[in-house]
Amino acid sequence: MATKPASRRTAAHRPALAAFAALGAAWVFVLVALGAFTTTINAGMAFPDWPLSNGSLNPEGWLTNLSMFAEHSHRLSAGMMTAVTVALAVWLWRTEARAWLRGLAAGAVALVLAQAVVGGLRVLLDRIPVESLGLSLGRILAMLHACLAQAFACSLVALAVACSKGWISTPVPVGARVRRLGVLCCALLFAQLAIGAVVRHSFAGLAIPTFPWSAPGHGLLPAAWSFPVAIQFAHRAMACAVAAGAAAFAVAIWRDRGAPLAMRSGASALASLVALQILLGGAIVRTARAVDVTTGHVLVGAATLVTAFWLTWLAHRDALEGPSPP
């Protein structure tokens, strides 16, 4: 009688798995866009219950009411994202030989489940005030929800890239300077997006009504201070640090002889995204938080982080995989 193989796990490229992982990485941007739109129009509490919406999977009137449509679409897309992430993790655990990649898949599942729970608690605990901050507990959890979304997006990109044929077969012999600057750039971007989440959910988006200056008459510092003004000013100051960090990272990639064409092109994309993000930030002030501009600012912010993370992930490819055999 034929014996059954002990394991089917390999580190070979699987086109179907790679395509499915890429689908998950793309879908996360649908989720981010819907979440950004929901927050921008202040529709996060369109339904007072969770996980159902008005006690139903198909609440009455959600297709004709904009706030209900935004929030329920966000919940449906989150359900789809959870299913895709779990399916991807199961697929990897059954077929993938790389233990670190299986662990990363399990981490992505943990993140998406944590994201769902925090999103639900944001709704259920919204009525509990935190008087010292002038916010509700739900609003504070919404800030955490936004930060988890960024970490989750990066985890899906890492999975998709690690499943690609190029990652498996092609070394990326970049220098240590590129790797260090990549980590720094990602840290600055994540901190900036966290500050941005506080700005959005503490209603501080227009706390400083002038741009690029912080006060009339080309004042560098605000004329009066409060928490909304301080967090808005921190967001602007951090934008300068992000711009400097992204520029240094991009230049390091362009100068590194081991960087492949994909990374050099990605460095150009990163620089362009940072510039666009700053322009959108200014446009938010000038348009008094126009919905399309504000939603675009959140989406481009996520794309900027993911691009920097993708470049940094590629830079660390050989440390994870080791040089490919000739």
N, C-alpha and C positions, 0 to 999 in steps of 0.2 A: 504494500500500500504506500502511495506517495506521501511523503512527509510535508507538512505545511511550513512555509518559511517562518522563521522566528520573528521577523519584523519586515515590514514593507517600507520602513523609513529610509529615505535617502536625502541628499542635499541637491539632487538634480533639479534642473529647471522644468517646471510644469506650466505650460502655457495657459491652461484653464485656470489653475490656481492663481497665477500671476494676474490674469485678467480680472478675476473675482476680487483680488486684493486691491487692484487699481480702481475697480468700481466702488469699493468701500471708501477708499481715500477721496474719490470724487464726490461721493454722496455726503461726506461730512461737510462740504462747503454748502450744499443745499440746506443742511441743518443749521449751519451758522447763519446763512442769509435769512432764513425764516425766523430764527431767534432774534437776530438784529432788527428785523422789520417789526417783530412783535413788541420788542422793548421800545423801539423808536416811537411807535404810535401809542405806547402805554397800554398795551392790551394783555399784559402778563396775567392780569386777574380777570380776564373775560369769563372764566369759569371758576367758581369758588371751591370746586372739589377736584380730587385727583385720586386714582389714575383715570377715572372716567371724566367726561365733560358733561356737566348737568346730568349726571347719572347714566350717561349713554355713550356708546362708541360712535354714534351718529346723532349728535344733538340737533334738535330742531332749530332751523334758522341759521346754521353755521355757514351755509353757502351764500347767504345774502347779507350777513352782518360782517363788516370788515374786521372788527376786533375779534369776533368769534372765529372767523375764517383764519386769521393770522395765528391765533393761539392753538386752535385745533389742528391746523396744518403742521404747526411746529411739533405738536405731540405725535401726530401720525408719522411724521418723518423721523422722529426720535425712536418710535417703535420699529420702523424699518431699519434704522441704523443699528439698533440693538440686535435684531435678528441677523443682519449681515455680519456683525462683529462676532457673534457667537458661532455662526456657521463657519466663518473663516478660522476661528480658533480651533474648532473641532477638526476641520480639514487639516490644519497644520499639525495638530497633535497626533493625528492618525498616520500622516505621511512624511513629516519633516524630521530629518535626523539631527538638525542643529538644535541643541537643547536651549541655547540662549534665545532662539527665535520662537520656540514653543513657549518659553517663559514670557517673552514679549507679548505674544498673543494672549496669554492668560492675563497679563497686566492690562491689555486693551479692554478685555471683558470686564475686569474690575473697575476700570475707569468709566466705561459706559454705564455700568450699573450704578456706580456712585453718582454719576451725572444725573441719571434718572431719579434717584432717590432725593438728591439735593433739589432738583427741579420741582419734585412733588412737595417737598417740605417748604419750598419757597411759597407755594400756593397755600398750603394748609396752615402755615404759621405767620401769614402776612398780617394778621390782625394783632399780633403781639408787639407792643411798642418797646423800643430800646431808647428810653428817654434821654440818656446821656449823649446819644449820637443824633437824636432827632429823626431816627429812621425806625422802620418796623423790622422785626426779625426776618421777615420774608425778604425784604430788600437786601439785607446783609447776606442772606443765603443766595440771592440772585447774583451778587458779586462773586461768590465762590463758584456758582454755577458757570459763570462766564470764564473763570480761570480754568476750571476743569475742562471746558470745551476746547481750549487751546492745547492743553496737554494731550487730550484725546486725539485731536487732529494730528498732532505730531506722531503719536503712536501708530496711527493708521498709515501715515506716510512711510514710517520706518518699516512696517510690515510689507507694504506694497513694493518698496525699493528692494528690500531683501529677497523678495520672491522673483525679481526681474532677472532676465537672462544676463544682462550686463553686470549686475552685482555679483552673480555667481561665477562668471567666467573672466571678468576683467579686473586686474589689480588697479588701485588708485594710489600711486606712490607720491603723495603730496608730503610736504614737510611739516614739522611740528608747529611752526608758526601759524600755518593755515588752520590746523586743528585747534590751537589755543584761541586764536581770534574768532573762530567759529563758535566755540563754547561761550566766549564773552559776548558775542553778538546775540546769540540766542537768549542768554541770561538778561541782557538789557531789553530785548524785545518782550520777553515774558513779563518782566517787571513793568514795562510801559503798558502792556495790555492789561495787567492787573490794576494799575493806576487808572487806566481808561475805564475799566469796569466800575471802579468806585465813582469816577466822574459821572458816568451814565446813571447809575442807580442812586446817587445822592443828588440828582438834578442839578449838577454843577456845570453842565455843558456850556452855559452862557454866563457863568459867574464873572468872567472877564469879558466884557462886551466888545473889546477892540482886538485887532490882530494886524500885524504880528506883535505890536507893542502891548504892554500890559496896563497902560493908563493913557489917557489923552495927552497930547503934547509929546509923543514919543517917549513916554516913561517906561523904563525897563522893569520897574517893580510896581505892583498894584498900589493905588493910593490908600486903600483900606483893606484890612485883612479879616477873613472869616474862614471857617472850614471849607466851604465851597470854593472860595477864592484861592486858598492855599493848595487844595488838591488840583484845581485847574492849572495853577501856576506850576505845580510839580509835574503835571502832564506835559506842559510846554517845555520845561527845562529838560525833562527826560527825553523829549523828542530830539533835542540837540545832541544828547549823549548817544542816542540810537543812530542818528545820522553819522556821527563820527565813527562809531563802532562798525557800522555797516560799510562805510567807505574804506576803513582800514582792512576789513575782511575781504572786500571785493578786490582791492589793490593787491593784497597778499595772494589771492588766487590767480589774478592776471600775471603776476610775476613768477609764480611757481611753475617750474618747467615740467613737473610731474602732473599738473592739473590737466585733465582731459578737456576736450572742446565743450562737453556738456556742462562742466563746472564753470568754465570761463563764460559761457552763455548765461548760466544761472547767476553768476556774479553781476553781470550787466542787468539782468532782470531784477535782482535784489536792489541795486542802486536806483533803478527806475521806480520800483514799488515804494521805496522810502520817500522819494521825491513826491510821488503821487499822493502818498498818505499825508504828507505835510500840507500839500495844497488842499486836500479834502478837509483837513482839520481847520484851515483858515476859512474854507467855504462854509463850514458849519456855522461859524460865528457870523459871517457876512450874510448868510441866508436865514439866520435865526433858527437853525436846526431843521432845515428842509428834510423831509423824510427820505428822499432818494439819496441825498448827499450824506446824511448821517448813517444810513444803512450801508452805503458804499464804503464809508470810513471804517466801519467795523469789519466788513468783508475783506477790504484791502489790508487791514491790520493783520487778520488771520493769514492771508496769503503771504504777507511779508515774513511772518514768523515761520510759516511752513517752508518757504523758500530758503531762509537762513538755516533752518533745521535740516532740510534736505541736503544742502551743501555740506553742512557739518557732519551729517551722517555718512555721506560719501567719503569725506576726508578720513573718517575712522574705519572705513571698510576693511583695510588690511589688518588692522588691530583685532577685528572681530573674526575675520575669515582666515587670515594668513594669506601670503602670496599664492596665487593660483599656479599650478604646475604648468610648465611650458607645453 
